[in-house]
Amino acid sequence: MLVLARLAEVLTMNLFVLILVIFILDGRSLTMASKERIVSKMGEKEMTLDTVRDSLIRQEDTIIFSLIERAKFPMNSPTYQEPKSCVGFCGSLIRFFVNETESLQAKAGRYQNPEENAFFPDHLPPSLVPPYAFPPVLHRAGASINVNNKIWDIYFKQLLPLFIISGDDGNYASTASSDLNCLQAISRRIHYGKFVAEVKYKDAPHDYEPAIRAKDRDALMKLLTFKAVEETVKKRVEKKAMIFGEEVTTNTTCTESNEGNHKIDPPLVSRLYDEWIMPLTKFVQVEYLLRRLD
Ligand SMILES: O=C(O)C(=O)C[C@]1(C(=O)O)C=C[C@@H](O)C=C1
């Protein structure tokens, strides 16, 4: 009798453990299944020319606000000068600032996102955060295109002197910090050309393939250019610069507010898009397409 009771107890216990194991495994597979569903859902939420254009429109706000922030400071040229000797770090303050910030941001996982490209990508530390499964949109061969050298040169040699007044107020670290915000916003926008190109290629591979095989840059440039869209972009960014850079007071209406007194010159923002941002975005698109069949 005692033996039977003991046997029943052991069987009940085993049954309980079995049910528990099934429950845990089932739970885990459910969690994994729902995770996979989310990831594949994101993958399914396919990019279209409209969605990538929406992103470019939203990025305009970031670029314009960052330029307005930089325009708060005068040129502050010591930020950019190469010191005669190393002072705790070697090279200009701006290089030191960008290098160090990128290192920290790399550890925090910034460059795991295929939309982000570092200005000093060599010797960046690995990410310390768990990886996130970004949907694999880009073709592998073109994903690593990085034109930040060009962006760096244009930003410091051509753009800054156009929209920043001369002078020195000693705010060198804040100046470097707002430069980095501008650079990152502009870089993200220009490299977004990879996504634009991918969508355009997927929409019409037969249009692009002959030009890709012939390595015909001019033909590719023609195929991906929409002049009417570019005109709209120029008009819109000028209007945004006007609105975002307006001095807001409580005792004037919008229409009678400080017209002509903007934190950044609106036609200049349009010119910036016309002469540098859109041409470089198109350059990235051509470079990406040239690698699309690799
Ligand atoms: O909207 C597009 O089709 C893009 O490729 C983007 C973009 C731009 O940089 O804003 C570039 C090329 C086109 O001519 C129009 C606009």
The ligand as an SDF file (V2000), in Angstrom:
LIG
                    3D

 16 16  0  0  0  0  0  0  0  0999 V2000
   13.1310   61.7470  -54.4590 O   0  0  0  0  0  0  0  0  0  0  0  0
   13.9370   61.1730  -55.1720 C   0  0  0  0  0  0  0  0  0  0  0  0
   13.6030   60.4850  -56.1520 O   0  0  0  0  0  0  0  0  0  0  0  0
   15.3630   61.2500  -54.8750 C   0  0  0  0  0  0  0  0  0  0  0  0
   16.1550   60.5710  -55.4850 O   0  0  0  0  0  0  0  0  0  0  0  0
   15.8510   62.2200  -53.8720 C   0  0  0  0  0  0  0  0  0  0  0  0
   16.3100   63.5230  -54.5270 C   0  0  0  0  0  0  0  0  0  0  0  0
   16.8320   64.4060  -53.3730 C   0  0  0  0  0  0  0  0  0  0  0  0
   18.0050   64.3440  -53.0670 O   0  0  0  0  0  0  0  0  0  0  0  0
   15.9860   65.0790  -52.7520 O   0  0  0  0  0  0  0  0  0  0  0  0
   17.4200   63.2260  -55.4730 C   0  0  0  0  0  0  0  0  0  0  0  0
   17.1840   63.0550  -56.8040 C   0  0  0  0  0  0  0  0  0  0  0  0
   15.9130   63.3690  -57.4460 C   0  0  0  0  0  0  0  0  0  0  0  0
   16.1260   64.1020  -58.5960 O   0  0  0  0  0  0  0  0  0  0  0  0
   14.9670   64.0360  -56.5400 C   0  0  0  0  0  0  0  0  0  0  0  0
   15.1950   64.1730  -55.2170 C   0  0  0  0  0  0  0  0  0  0  0  0
  1  2  2  0
  2  3  1  0
  2  4  1  0
  4  5  2  0
  4  6  1  0
  6  7  1  0
  7  8  1  0
  7 11  1  0
  7 16  1  0
  8  9  2  0
  8 10  1  0
 11 12  2  0
 12 13  1  0
 13 14  1  0
 13 15  1  0
 15 16  2  0
M  END
$$$$
